[in-house]
Amino acid sequence: MWNILNIDIMAIFEETIKRVEMGAKFYVNFKERSLRVNGKYVIKDGKPLNDKEFGFITDGEPMEYIYHAYKLYKHSVPSRRSNGHRRSYFKALAEKDLSDDDMMYGEGREMARCRLELAILIMACTGQLVWNPEWGNVFYQDDDDKDLVVMREWVEPQPESNAA
């Protein structure tokens, strides 16, 4: 369905997914364009720290990929680990609101969150995800699912303000 085209990105993406599957903690900061795994930076200031070049996450429309990844996240199965996370950029359904199919076949929430946030971060860092002026000035909200919101500052970071 969605292909990761650049082997360097595949390494970062796949390695992070594998580490999170094995219990590693991760933290994405869109504003700083960073990814930390177990407290160590993997991506900082929009650049990977292992000298690998960025490529594309998808050969399709970035917002279609994000929408698909968000749907998987929204219907993902919560766990003690995901419930203990202090904050999430995206809204997921509460366990009581999930369907039987979601509960039986849905991905774990931590993994779904990792895939979604990491894909957005990489697409923003590579310039594949660019702000569309039709989305407004502050955030994009999906027409079909109003819970899917992407902030402009994640896609197009604002310059640091110089406090005098």
C-alpha positions as CSV (number, residue, x, y, z in Angstrom):
1,M,0.0,0.0,0.0
2,W,2.4,2.7,1.2
3,N,6.0,2.4,0.2
4,I,9.0,3.7,1.9
5,L,11.2,4.7,-1.0
6,N,14.5,5.6,0.5
7,I,16.5,2.9,2.3
8,D,18.0,5.5,4.7
9,I,14.6,6.6,5.9
10,M,13.5,3.0,6.0
11,A,16.3,2.3,8.3
12,I,15.3,5.2,10.7
13,F,11.6,4.4,10.4
14,E,11.9,0.6,10.7
15,E,14.5,0.7,13.4
16,T,12.4,3.1,15.5
17,I,9.3,1.0,15.0
18,K,11.2,-2.2,16.0
19,R,12.7,-0.6,19.1
20,V,9.3,0.7,20.2
21,E,7.8,-2.8,19.6
22,M,10.4,-4.1,22.0
23,G,9.5,-1.6,24.7
24,A,11.6,1.5,23.9
25,K,10.1,4.8,24.8
26,F,9.9,7.5,22.0
27,Y,9.2,11.2,21.9
28,V,8.4,13.2,18.8
29,N,8.6,17.0,19.0
30,F,7.2,18.5,15.8
31,K,8.1,22.1,16.7
32,E,11.8,21.2,17.3
33,R,11.7,18.6,14.5
34,S,13.2,15.9,16.7
35,L,12.8,12.3,17.6
36,R,14.2,10.7,20.8
37,V,14.2,7.0,21.5
38,N,15.0,6.0,25.1
39,G,16.1,9.6,25.7
40,K,18.7,9.7,22.8
41,Y,18.2,11.8,19.8
42,V,17.7,10.0,16.5
43,I,16.5,13.1,14.6
44,K,17.4,16.6,15.9
45,D,16.6,19.9,14.2
46,G,15.2,18.1,11.3
47,K,18.3,16.1,10.6
48,P,19.1,12.4,11.4
49,L,22.1,12.1,13.7
50,N,23.5,9.0,11.9
51,D,24.6,10.7,8.7
52,K,21.7,9.2,6.6
53,E,20.0,11.2,4.0
54,F,16.2,11.8,4.0
55,G,14.0,10.5,1.3
56,F,10.3,10.0,0.9
57,I,7.9,8.1,3.1
58,T,5.3,7.6,0.5
59,D,4.9,7.7,-3.2
60,G,1.3,9.0,-2.8
61,E,-0.3,12.1,-1.4
62,P,1.2,12.9,2.1
63,M,-2.2,13.8,3.5
64,E,-3.7,10.6,2.3
65,Y,-1.0,8.7,4.1
66,I,-1.5,10.8,7.3
67,Y,-5.3,10.2,7.1
68,H,-4.8,6.5,6.8
69,A,-2.2,6.4,9.6
70,Y,-4.5,8.5,11.8
71,K,-7.5,6.2,11.2
72,L,-5.4,3.2,12.4
73,Y,-4.3,5.3,15.4
74,K,-7.8,6.4,16.3
75,H,-9.1,2.8,16.3
76,S,-6.0,1.4,18.0
77,V,-6.1,-0.7,21.2
78,P,-5.0,1.2,24.3
79,S,-2.7,-0.4,26.8
80,R,-1.3,0.5,30.2
81,R,1.8,1.8,28.4
82,S,-0.2,4.0,26.0
83,N,-2.5,5.2,28.7
84,G,0.6,6.2,30.8
85,H,1.9,8.5,28.0
86,R,1.7,12.1,29.3
87,R,0.3,13.6,26.1
88,S,-0.6,12.8,22.5
89,Y,-0.8,15.1,19.5
90,F,-3.9,13.1,18.3
91,K,-7.2,12.0,19.6
92,A,-7.9,8.2,19.8
93,L,-11.1,6.5,20.7
94,A,-11.6,5.4,24.3
95,E,-11.6,1.6,24.8
96,K,-15.3,1.6,25.5
97,D,-15.9,3.2,22.1
98,L,-13.9,0.7,20.1
99,S,-15.7,-1.9,18.0
100,D,-15.2,-5.6,18.5
101,D,-13.2,-5.6,15.3
102,D,-11.0,-2.8,16.6
103,M,-10.4,-4.7,19.8
104,M,-9.6,-8.0,18.0
105,Y,-7.6,-6.7,15.0
106,G,-6.5,-3.2,15.9
107,E,-2.8,-2.3,16.3
108,G,-1.6,-1.4,19.8
109,R,-1.9,2.3,20.4
110,E,1.7,3.0,21.2
111,M,2.8,1.5,17.8
112,A,0.1,3.3,15.9
113,R,1.1,6.6,17.5
114,C,4.7,5.9,16.7
115,R,4.0,5.2,13.0
116,L,1.7,8.3,12.7
117,E,4.0,10.8,14.5
118,L,7.2,9.5,12.9
119,A,5.7,9.7,9.4
120,I,4.6,13.3,9.8
121,L,7.9,14.3,11.3
122,I,9.9,12.7,8.4
123,M,7.6,14.1,5.7
124,A,7.9,17.6,7.3
125,C,11.7,17.3,7.6
126,T,12.1,16.2,4.0
127,G,9.7,18.8,2.6
128,Q,7.3,16.2,1.2
129,L,4.6,17.6,3.5
130,V,4.2,21.3,2.8
131,W,1.6,23.7,4.1
132,N,-1.3,24.3,1.7
133,P,-2.6,27.9,2.0
134,E,-6.2,26.6,1.6
135,W,-5.8,24.9,5.0
136,G,-5.8,28.2,6.8
137,N,-3.3,30.1,8.9
138,V,-3.0,28.0,12.0
139,F,-4.1,24.4,11.5
140,Y,-5.5,21.9,9.0
141,Q,-8.7,20.0,10.1
142,D,-9.8,17.1,8.0
143,D,-13.3,17.4,6.4
144,D,-14.3,13.8,7.1
145,D,-12.8,13.4,10.6
146,K,-12.7,16.6,12.6
147,D,-10.5,15.0,15.2
148,L,-7.6,14.9,12.7
149,V,-5.8,18.2,13.1
150,V,-2.3,19.1,11.8
151,M,-0.8,22.3,13.1
152,R,1.0,24.6,10.7
153,E,4.0,24.9,13.0
154,W,4.6,21.2,12.7
155,V,4.8,21.5,8.9
156,E,6.3,24.9,8.6
157,P,8.2,25.8,11.8
158,Q,8.0,29.4,12.8
159,P,11.3,31.3,13.2
160,E,12.5,31.8,16.7
161,S,11.4,35.1,18.2
162,N,14.3,37.2,19.4
163,A,13.5,38.3,23.0
164,A,15.4,41.4,23.9
